[in-house]
Amino acid sequence: MTFAFGVLRGGGVCARVDDTVVDLSGLDPLFKGPSLNGLMAAGPDAWRQARERAGEGRDAAVAELGMPVEPADYVDFYSSLHHATNVGRMFRPDAEPLLPNWRHLPVGYHGRAGTVVPSGTPVRRPSGQRPGPAFGPSERLDIELEAGFVIGTPSTQGEPVPIERALDHVFGMLLVNDWSARDIQAWEYQPLGPFLAKSFATSISHWVVPLDELADRRVPAEPQDPEPLEYLREEPWAYDIPLEVELNGTVIARSNTRHLYWSIAQQIAHLTVNGASLRTGDLLATGTISGPEREERGCLLELSWNGEEPVQLDDGSTRTFLEDGDEVALRGEPLGEVRGRIEPATGG
């Protein structure tokens, strides 16, 4: 049986039990809010009780879903070894693909929580400065196949979260598409990290799957080399969740969350080691998830090898990056899907 929490468009917590959507909003005040945040803040005992009470809810015959969480902060990591290696090979062909710190810490950046949107929300092509410099709509708009983890119970500012207790703070897992304007990114990211290239929209799935529901998908991972510093040290593990990317009806990539090098526990331990706190609603995304094979690459930048190898679609057309009107769906059971359609830039 698959189980996940969501929110009805008009407000109120619901649950997905296999293919049935159950309205829980009448069972408890925790279930009446406009998002899952109230339930998430109540802690693990309340999460388990909510799961147990799902059978008391009423079927929602027509279930239009809304934004599942109110994001507090948004952090995007760079946790796929194959993705980081491919990017390094593209842009530093004569050097070691991985930068010296990559195998020592989960690299990440702080994104913009205010532009996180639910699946199905149209995405307007962003404009900005591109190499030149020149200003105009992005000509290299991309997707990023990612998983995300939502924080339930907060932590105390100034107190790092030890890796063995990191998962106690995680409410559940969802799918993320961190839309990216690669030409804007190429111009602005030196010497700092992503800014306008990634702050215009980040799409998340409607359903959040509790971690307890994913216990049987936890599998051993390859040893980390070199062994991480003590505060990041644990037996390597990952979730085994098959993923796919569909563009205009054509599946262009298949990957798996087990390709992630850094775990969510390591990401949380690193995020908080300086005393930064976790807040209810924090969204922690994995970064693009790519595997070792060409068909397992989780973004168009990799699939088209920076535009040099166009991707063939079933209708005979090709893509290097996204065009206006393109529709992308990322899927991964039991996480559901996250979908978005590209609209022209303002004035375009």
N, C-alpha and C positions, 0 to 999 in steps of 0.2 A: 504494500500500500504506500502511495506517495502522499505526503502531507506538507502544507505550507500555509503561512499566514499572509493575508493581504488586507486591503482597505477598499470598501465600496466607494464609488465615485461621490455619492452624497454624504459620505462619512460612515464610520462604523467598521469594526474589525470583522473580517470574514476568514474562512479557512477553505483550502482546497483539499478535499479528501478524494484521492484518485481523480475522477473526472467530474466530481460534484462540488459545487461551491455552496458553502454553508454560512449563513448569516449568524454571527455570534453577538451582534450589537445589543440584543435584548437580555443577555444573560448576566451582565456585570457592568458596573460603571467604567471599569478599565477598557471595555470593548466599545465604548460609545464615541471616542474621540475621532478627530479627522485624520489620524495617522496611528501607526503602531507604537509611537514613542511612549505613551502612557503605560502600555503593557510592557514594553522593553525596560523602562526604568524600574518596574516593580520587582525585577530580579528572577533568577532561575526557578525558584519554587512557583512563582506565579506563571511563568512560561509553561511549566509542566502541567499545572492545573488547567490552564487554558487549553492545552492539547487534549487533556482528558475530557474536557467538557464539550468538545466539538460535536459529539453525538447528540447533545441537547439542543443544538442550533436548528434553525429552519432552513430548508433548501431555498436558495436564491435562484429562482427560475431564470430570470434575466439579470445577469450580474455584470454591470459596467464597473470596471475597476479604476481606482484613482492612484495617486502617489502613495506608496506604502509607508514611507518614513519622511520625517522632516529632518533633512541633513543638518547636522551641527557643524562639523568640519569635514573636509574631504581631502584625503591623502591618496595619491596614486604612486604605487611602487613600480619597480623595474625588475621583477623577480623571475623572469624566464631566461634561463641561460642561453637557449637557442635564439631567442629574439635579440638579446643583447649582443650575442656573437655575430649574428647576421648584420645588424646595424653597424657594428664595428668594422666588419669586412667591407661593407659598402662605402663607408666614409673614411676609413683609415686602412686602405688596402695594403699599405707597405709597413704596417705596424701590428703589434699584438691587438687582436680584436677587442678583448676586454680591457677596460681601464684598470689600473693597479688595485683600486679599492673594491672592485665589484664582488669578488669572492669573499670579502671580509665583512660586508655589511649590506643590509637591504637598502639599496638606493631608492630614494623617493622624492617627491615634491608636493607642496601644498597646493591643491586645486581650489576651485571656486564653488562652494556649496550652493550658492544662490542660483546657479545655472544647471543643477542636476534636475532632470526631468523624467517623467515616467514613460515607459514604452508606448509607442504610437504617436508621441509628440513630434510634429514636423521640425526639421532642423534647417535653419536658414544658413546658406553659405556665408561664411564670415568674410569681411574685408579687413585689410590691414597692410602693413608694410611688408614688402617682399624684397629679395635681394635686388640690388640696383643702386640706391633704393628706389622702389616704385610703390605706389599705393593702388589697391584695387581688390576685387574679390579673389579669394584663394583659388589657384589653379591646380592645386595638389591636395584636394580634400580626401581624407582617409578615415578609415574605421580602426578600432582596436578591440579585439576579442579579449575580454577580461572577465574575471570573477570578482565579486566584491563581498566584503564582510561588514555587517552592521553591528555597532556597539550597543549593548543594552545597558548594563550597569556601569556607571562612571567610576573613575579612579580619583585619587586625591592628588592635587597638584603638589609637586615637589617630591612625590614618592614613586619611584620606578615600579613598574609592574613586572615581577619576575616571570621568566618564561614558563615555569610550571603552573602559574595561575593565570596566564594570559587568556586562555579560552573561557575562563569563568566570566569574562566580560563580554563575550561575543553572543549576540542574540541569534544570528543566522547568516545565511549565505544567499546571494542573488547573482544575476548576470549584469554586466556593465559593458556599454560601448562608449569608450572615451574618444569621441570624434576629434580629429586632429588635422590642422592645416599645416602640411609639411613645409610649404614654401615660407609661410610666416614664421614657423618654428626655426627654419634654417637661418633666418636673418636675425631673429631676436634672442636666441638661446645663448649666444656668446656675450659675456662670460658667465651669465647666470642661467637658470633653468627655464622650462616652459612658462609662458605667460599668456598672451592673447591667442596663441596657436591652439590652446586647449581649454580656454575658459569660457567659450561661447556656448557649449552644450556638452553634457554627459548624460547619456540615457541609461536608466536602470529598469530591470524587469519588475512586473507588478507583484510577483510572489517572492517572499523571503522564507527560505527553508531552514527550520531550526537545526542547530548543529547535531542535536541528538538523533535527528532523522538521517544524518549522513554518516553515522558511526560505522556502518558496514561498508562504507566506501573509502575508509581510511586505509592506506596501504603504505608499506615501506618505500622509501625513496633511495636514490643512489647516494653513497657517502659524499659529504661535502669536503672538498679539498682546496685549500688547507682546512683543518678543523677550525670552526669559528672560535672567537674569544668566549670566555666562560659564560657571560651573560646571554649569549646566543646559542649555547650548546644544548642540543637535545638529539635523540635518535631521529635521523632524517625520515620524514613522512610527507605524504600528500594525499589529496582526495582524488579518487579515480572517477572522473565525470567526463564522458565523451562530449565534445563540443563541435558545432558546425557553424559556418558562415554562409549565408545565402544572399546573393546579389541578383535582384530582378528575376527571381525564380530559379537561379542556377546555384547549386552548392559549389562554392569555389575553394573551400578549405574545411578540413576536419582536424581537430586537435584534441587535447585532453588536459584537465587541470593537473594531472600527475606529472606534467612536464615542468612544473614550477620548481625552482631551485630553493627559494626561501619560503618557509611556511608562514601562515598567518600568526602563529605564536611568536615566531622570530621577528616578524614585522612589528608586532605590538611591543615586544621587549625592547626593540631598538627605538621605536617611536617615543617611548616613555623613559628611556634610560637617563635622559637629561632632566627629568622631573616634569616634562609635559604631561598633562592629564588627558584622560579619555572622557568624552561626554556622550550621554545618551543621544543616539542618532548619528554619531560619527560614521562615515563611510570610508572604509579602507579597501582600495582596489589593488589588484595584483600587478597591473601593467599587462601589456600584450602577452598572450599565451601562445607560444610557438613550439612545435616539435622539431625533430631532426630532419624530417623529410620536407620537400618543397610543398607538397599538398597540405602540410600541417602548419603553415605559416599563418599567423593570426592578424595580418594587416596587409593592405595593398602595397605599402612601401616594400615589404618583403616579397609578396607574391609576384609583383611586377619588377622586382629588383631595381627599385628606384626609377621605374618608368621604362626600363630597357626591355622588359619581357612582358608584353601585354597579356592580360588574362582573357581567355576565350569564354564567352557566355553561350548558352544554348540557342539563343536567337541569332547567332552568327556575328554579333557585335563583339567588340573587345573593350577592355578598360585597363588603364594604368592607374587612374585615380577616379573619384566619383564625379558623375555629371549630374546636372539638375534633373530632378525627376526620378533618380535612382532610389530604389528602396532596399534597405538592408535589414536582414533578420539574423540575429545570433540566437542559437538554441543550445540547450544542454539539460537533459532530464536528470534529476527532477526539478531543475531550476526554472524551467519554462522557456520563455523567449523574451528578447528585447528587440523592438522594431523601430525603424525611423526612416523617413523619406526626405530627400534633399529638396529644399525650395531655393529659388534664385536669390542672390544677394539683394539687399535693399536697393531699389532703383535699377535692378538687373532685368 
